[in-house]
Each structure stands twice: as C-alpha cells, then as structure tokens.
C-alpha cells in the first residue's frame, strides 16, 4: 500500500490561537516538529510565545538543551540514540496525530525524556518517535524539550527574588509546555481534558515532581513513571546553590554583587565555568547534582513529605525493569549455558553462603524457571523507592495505582536481563525500530505493553485486550504486572527477595575522582 506524503501550501496547516502552523502528512499521520511553546531568559521563568503573522513551518526538530559534557556513544546496540544541535533557547515540542480534526478529542500522551535532569532530549532515543502510537493506537503524542543542568536547575535564589525559582526553571518549562497543550492541542485532534504525562528515568522523576507542583494542577489527568522514582539521598544537590554560584562567578571573574552578568555570559563560556567549578568540588569529594528543589513552586518529594492532594486524585502507573544498571557486572560467559550448580555458585559468590541460600529460595519463588544468575543483577536503585511510592500513594485510595516490572531476558551476549531503557521501545509500540527488540515474543510485548499504556491514557485503567487482569495496588499490598515472555500478576512479588538482597548485597566501594575532562572528546555516558 502506498505511503502518502503531503506538505502543500494548504495542508496540513493548523490554526492555533497564536497563529498558523504547517507540518507534513506521511502514511496516515500528521507530523509537527519543532513547535516553539515558550521563551525564557537564562535563569528566569518561561513566558508564552507571542502571536505571529503568516504560517510557521514545523518540519524540523527544535534545538535541544546544551549538555555540560560531550555524550559518549556507548551500548548503542541496546539503546540507539540521536543527537541534535543545541541552544539554551530550547523550548520546543513535537506532535504526531492521525488527524487535526478538533472534534476527534483523542487522548494525549505527553512524553518527558530521560537523562536525569542534566541531559537528553525529546528525540534523543530512536524509540521516542510518536508515529506508531499515533497511527496504530490513535492517540496524540507530544514530546518536549526543556532546560537542563545549570541552564534549568542552578539555584541562584540567594542572589535576589528575580531568581527565586531558577533551581526549578526546567520544571517550569514543562509546566508551560503543558499549558500550551491545554490551549492548543484540540487544534491537533487532541483532548485537553485527557492528558497523560509519562517519562522514563529522569523523565519519570520529572513526572513525580509535576505531581507535586501546584502550577501544574489540572494540566494532566494521568501519570506514568518508568524507572523514575529514586531516593532523595541519591539526588541531593550536595553543594549548596549559593556556594556553587559563587564558584562559577569566580571562574568567570565576576563579582557576586554583579551576578546578573551571569545571564549574558556566552553559553560555552558559562558551561566551561560550571564544569571547572564542578571539578573543583569533586576534588574535595563533594558532588554537584542537577535536581529540582522544594520551594513555593514545588512542594516536596512525596516519599520525604506528603503527596499533594491533586496528585492523589490522578491515576498512576509506576514501574521499573529487573536489572536497571547491570552494565558492569561479572562476566559469567554464556549465561544460558551455565549448569544449575554454576548458577547457584554465582549467587553464593556474591551474597555469601547463608544469604545466598536464602536468596536462591526467594528468587525461585518470585521468578520460577528464570536463570538464577540474574539474581546477581536484581535492581536495588529504582525498585525500593518505586515500591514505596506505589504503596504510599495507593494507601490513600483516591485513584488507582498500578505497578509493573519488565523482566525479559534478551538473546544478547549470552543472555542479558532487561536494562535501564529496555522497556521504552515496547511502550512506544516501536520495537520494529530497534533491532535488539526483535526477540522471541517481541511482537507480543510490543502489542501488550503499548496497549496497556494506551488503555490507561484513554480511561485511567490499563486493562483490555489480551492483557491478563491487572488489579491496582492497595495500601497493604503491591500488585505487580510482570511483563515478560509470559505476563502474570503477582502480589508482593519482591517479598522476601528484595529485603534479603538489600541485606546481603556487598556495598560498592567509592570510586576515585575522575580525571579532569579537558579534551572535548571526553564526556559522560548518555542515559544516566
């Protein structure tokens, strides 16, 4: 069947409240790339874009936020990426929709990318493409860029009220993007009263923060948090904002009394000063993390304080994958070829004889038939706070809370359990775009996992189709949908396994300080 393309002088053109936008039509889907949803001065709150005359083209992705270090391509066969020109003026979004009929009122799925609060973009991963969800599942997909790292999360509040929310400027961009969706998405066939925000890793964290942001109340109606709940002690800013800003000013030889000059420093010079200050603190054993901080804009981490009343009313899916960051674990060779005795020994070697025996028993009860060697990679970063988040929110009983675990083992390098980001292609209905996602039962995962998210976006309930009945959690029990070659629902899947692993897992030794990355070829891994 012919895959029709159209980008004429008259179609597809959308009349928004501020002006006309032209995208392009391809294979049954209207695409709009690089729509400017806001503008902002450095460190300041975003403002809506003004109206315009004529027609603006939306056929190229917009600028992404600059990163502080060159990303280093790594594990691309597992999670392929795309990179793009950057500017701190990065408030752009992209839309995929089956038609721009305002009467269609399709569910809107608003994607927030990962990369912590420091890196990433709306198009960074190949799997972020919204075409298949729009075409096959009839939803409107929005993906969004926003300010990151020192551009979006540098705390200058000690230097004057004009900077009161600089530490949450990146989150304020997301609120402004949601306001844009509220005011414009009906023009693209979407329903502004049925918006689901979803994100993975740092994007999932941003979803939880939006749930605690009064300015975002009423702008979304469902939440999906994918590998995005993390304990506050792991994302503490470490160095106080005032001290960090003074160090950056010192690198630039700007007096603290003239802090406003920091707004005009060229972006690359600003980045170099930030990196120099961060390296100096690292040499002292002090870490700078780019994270939102509670203030009048953002109330609190709900695991440290209370869920906002508005958030408690929002149906939520929250989940993770089985081996999130198991990228540097011991090489056991062909894992699927290990004998039962070798599998057992791997567990005993890591957790000790007594603890290992208990863990082997608990593992076999939780994951019957799954190779025991993967118990050595069982996630303890996202899983504990994810379960705490699900249980605490469900205890209020004001909206359903669903939990999942993606636990597939891939035919890669002798057997690899699902890693951080492995679930994204399936939830986006994009397994066909990612070679490694072409696995046994891959199409089933593609259909059921995307179907669960789309059902949830439509109704607040993921159930439907061939998905086994997925009950919500309660305040007493976490009910987990295990997504694997076979789907199954388990109450308290991680008891007593998780407590045993937390008890017996060796504590990591602190790494020595990294050498200064003077050469621009140096950089950081891409998805943390």
Secondary structure, DSSP 8 states (H G I E B T S, - for coil): ----EE--SSTTEEE-SS-EEE-EEETTEEEEEEEE-EE--TTS--EE----SSEEE-BS---B---SSEE---STTTS-B----B-S---EEEEEES---TT--EEEEEEE--STTTS--TTSBGGG--HHHHHHH--EEEEE----HHHHH---GGG-GGGTTGGGHHHHHHHHHHHHHHHHGGGGTEEEEEEEEEEETHHHHHHHHHTT-GGGTTS-SEEEEES----GGGS--BS-HHHHHHHHHHHHT--GGGGGGGGTS-HHHHHHHHHHHHHHHHHTT--B------SSS----TTTS---HHHHTSEEEEEEETTTT-SS----SSGGG--HHHHHHHHHHHH-HHHHHHHHHHHHHHSTTS-GGGGGG---SSHHHHHHHHHHHHHH-SS-EEEEEE--EESSTT-EE--TTTTHHHHTT-GGG-GGG--TTHHHHHHHHHHHHHHHHHHS----TT--------SS--EEEEESSS-EEEETTTTTHHHHHHHHS-------------STT-EE-S--
